[in-house]
């Protein structure tokens, strides 16, 4: 519900998801996009990406709406502009390895990929936790940080 509400409020045209896994979250994100928007989703595990590709396409989303990029986020992020034509991101959803959240946010910053006013939503920062990411987001002065309480999925 949090993701759906934020997508509706922000109506982002360029969305980046880090951590596709089996594609379930990707489909939910894609369903919440405004017309003409594009979702780039990054999955490091080729086996998970193969399953996700099928789920995404079976849900009715073509490559023009959802582009699945296979590879480690630390390698993909620096190449988003040149290889995928993504110059700025309006909305980022982080749901991959929690230990990578801070590194990947800083990669997005250093490659100037965050649009003015971009929303960065990171899942599970309290449990299992991404304390360094959370500390940075709260104290670096670049972000207005808000923690959304939610029940556990599993």
N, C-alpha and C positions, 0 to 999 in steps of 0.2 A: 504493500500500500504506500509506503514511503517513496519508493521509486516511481510508482505510477503518479503520485501527487506531484513530485518534483518535475517529472517529464511534462505533465500537463501545465504546470505553472511556468516553466522555463521555455518550453517549446524549442528545444535545441535542434539545430540542423545538422551538426556534426558531433556524433557521439562515439566515444572510445570505451570499449569494455576490455578490461584486463582480466583474463580468466574465463574462458568460454565453458570449460568442462564439457558437459554433454549437450549444451545449447538451450536448456530450459530457460535460464535467465535471459539469454540472448533473444529468444522469441518474445518474452515478456517486454523487454526493452523495445524491440522492434514494433510491437503492437502499440506502444505508447508514443511513437514518433509522429510528428506532424508531417503532412504531405511534403514530399521533396527532400526529406531528411535522409541521412545516410549513417549507418552504424558500422563501425570497424571493430571487430572483435578479435582478440589475440589469445591464442591457446598454445602453450609450449609443448604439450604432449601430442604427437601425431595421431596416436590411437584415439584419444579423446576428441581430437579435431575431426577425425573421420566420422565418428558417431554424430558429433555436433552438426557437421555439414548436412548429413541426412535429415536430422531433426529440423534444422532451419529451412531447408528446401521443402520438406514435406509440409511445413507450416505455411508455405506459400510465399516465402521471401526470396527474391532473386539476388544475384550478385550486385545489382545496382543499388539495392536497399541495404543488404547486409553483406559485408565483405569479411570473410574469415581468413585471418592471417595466422599461419603456423610458424611458431618459433619462440624463443625465449624473449620475454618483454624487454630485457636490457639490450637485446640486439635489434628488435623490431622498432622500438620507440625512436632511436636516432635516424632510422630510415623511412619513417612515415611520410615525410615530405617528398623525398626523391622517388621512392618506390610506389607510393600509394596516393600521391597528390594531396595529402592531408596537411594543410598549412596551419590550421588552427582548430582546436577542439572546444566545443561549447559545454560539453558534459562528459565527465569521466566517471565510470563505475569500476571500482577496484574490488575484485572478488577472487584474487589469485593467492599466491603465497604471501602471507601476512608480513613476513620478514622482508619482502620486496617492495612494500608500499612506499616507504620513505625514499628508497633509491629511485623508484619509478616516477614518483612525483617530482623529485629533483631533476630527473632526466627530462621530463616534460617541460619543466621550467627552463633548464639550460638550453634546450632546443627551441625555446619560445613557441611551444605548441599550444599553450593555454590562451584562449581568447579572453579579452577583457570581460570580467564578470563571470567567467566559467565556473561551473559547479563541479566539485570533486566529491563524489560519494564513495566512501570506503566501508565495506561490510566487515563485521566482526572485529572492530578495533578494540573492544573491551574483552571479548572472549571469542576465540582463544587469545586474541590480543595482538595489537601492533603499537606498543607503547612509544617507540621512538617516532613513528609517524605521527601519532596523536600529539605528542609533546611538541614536535616541529610545527604542526598545523596550528596549534594553540599559541605558540610563542614567537613565530618568525615575523609576524606583522603583515603578512601577505593575504591572510584569509580570515574570514569570519567563521569561527568554528562552532558547530552545534552537534551535540551527541544525541542521536535519536534512540530512545529505548525501544526495544522490540523483544518479543518472546523468541526463545530458541526454536529453530526449525525442526530439530530432530529430537 
